[in-house]
Amino acid sequence: MAGMTTDHPAERGGAGRDRFAAFSDRASNVTSSPLFYVLCVLLVLGTVALHLAHPPLSWLIFAGDLMTSVNLLLLALLKNTERRDTHAVHRKLDAIAAALLEQREGTSHEAADELRRAIRMEEEQ
């Protein structure tokens, strides 16, 4: 298992994507679906029904711990996806700004090449 790092998620693992990034992309797609929303509503309704049934306290604590654990995992996946998406947007904006500046000044075409790479960055991942 890889150690914890403070590097930006989009800059980890060299040229390839790591397994967690791929997993968080798939999880983000699933958690943004209507089916997942229905599953969450059912989970909340189940928790309410459990409270209304007055089970032993240990069951209620377990249900609360389960909801908290799911919430924490979803938060970690959401944050990872958000940071990678933000990094990609900033890279593209930087490349657009550099290309516009090169075009205005009539200098080399390095920024235009970087812009082409930044636009295709999503496809390569």
C-alpha positions in Angstrom: 0.0 0.0 0.0 1.3 3.4 -0.9 2.1 5.9 1.9 0.2 9.0 2.6 1.4 12.0 0.5 0.7 15.7 0.5 1.1 16.0 -3.3 -1.9 17.2 -5.3 -4.0 14.2 -6.5 -3.5 15.2 -10.1 0.2 15.2 -9.8 0.7 11.8 -8.1 1.8 8.6 -9.9 3.7 10.1 -12.8 2.1 9.9 -16.3 -0.4 7.2 -15.4 -3.4 7.4 -13.2 -3.4 5.6 -9.9 -6.1 3.1 -8.9 -7.6 5.4 -6.3 -8.2 8.2 -8.9 -9.9 5.7 -11.3 -12.0 4.3 -8.4 -13.0 7.8 -7.3 -14.1 8.7 -10.8 -16.3 5.6 -11.0 -17.6 6.2 -7.5 -18.4 9.9 -8.4 -20.4 8.7 -11.4 -22.3 6.2 -9.3 -23.0 8.7 -6.4 -24.3 11.3 -8.8 -26.9 9.0 -10.2 -30.6 9.1 -9.3 -30.4 5.4 -8.2 -27.8 6.3 -5.6 -30.1 9.2 -4.4 -33.0 6.7 -4.0 -30.6 4.4 -2.1 -29.7 7.3 0.3 -33.4 8.1 0.9 -34.1 4.5 1.7 -31.1 4.4 4.1 -32.4 7.5 5.9 -35.9 6.1 6.0 -34.6 2.8 7.3 -32.7 4.6 10.1 -35.9 6.6 11.0 -37.9 3.3 11.0 -35.2 1.7 13.2 -35.5 4.6 15.7 -39.3 4.3 15.7 -39.1 0.6 16.5 -37.2 1.2 19.7 -34.5 -1.5 19.3 -31.7 -2.0 21.8 -29.4 1.0 22.1 -26.5 -1.0 20.5 -28.5 -1.2 17.2 -29.1 2.5 17.2 -25.4 3.2 17.8 -24.5 0.8 15.0 -26.9 2.5 12.6 -25.4 5.9 13.5 -21.8 4.6 13.1 -22.7 3.1 9.7 -24.2 6.4 8.4 -21.1 8.3 9.7 -18.8 5.8 8.0 -20.6 6.1 4.6 -20.6 9.9 4.9 -16.8 10.0 5.6 -16.0 7.7 2.7 -18.2 9.7 0.3 -16.5 12.9 1.5 -13.1 11.6 0.8 -14.1 10.5 -2.7 -15.8 13.8 -3.4 -12.8 15.8 -2.3 -10.4 13.8 -4.4 -12.5 14.2 -7.5 -13.0 17.9 -6.8 -9.3 18.5 -6.5 -8.4 16.7 -9.7 -11.1 18.5 -11.6 -10.0 21.9 -10.3 -6.4 21.1 -11.2 -7.4 20.2 -14.7 -9.4 23.4 -15.1 -6.6 25.5 -13.9 -4.1 23.8 -16.2 -6.4 24.6 -19.1 -6.9 28.2 -18.1 -3.2 28.7 -17.7 -2.6 27.2 -21.2 -5.3 29.5 -22.7 -3.8 32.6 -21.1 -0.3 31.7 -22.3 -1.5 31.0 -25.8 -3.4 34.3 -25.9 -0.3 36.1 -24.7 1.9 34.4 -27.4 -0.7 35.2 -30.1 -0.7 38.9 -29.0 3.0 39.1 -28.9 3.7 37.0 -31.9 6.2 34.8 -30.1 6.7 31.0 -30.3 3.9 28.4 -30.4 4.9 26.5 -27.2 1.9 27.7 -25.3 -0.4 26.7 -28.2 1.1 23.2 -28.0 0.6 23.1 -24.2 -3.0 24.2 -24.7 -3.5 21.3 -27.1 -2.1 18.9 -24.5 -4.2 20.4 -21.7 -7.4 20.1 -23.8 -6.6 16.4 -24.4 -5.6 15.8 -20.8 -9.0 14.5 -19.9 -9.0 12.0 -22.7 -5.6 10.6 -21.7 -6.7 9.8 -18.1 
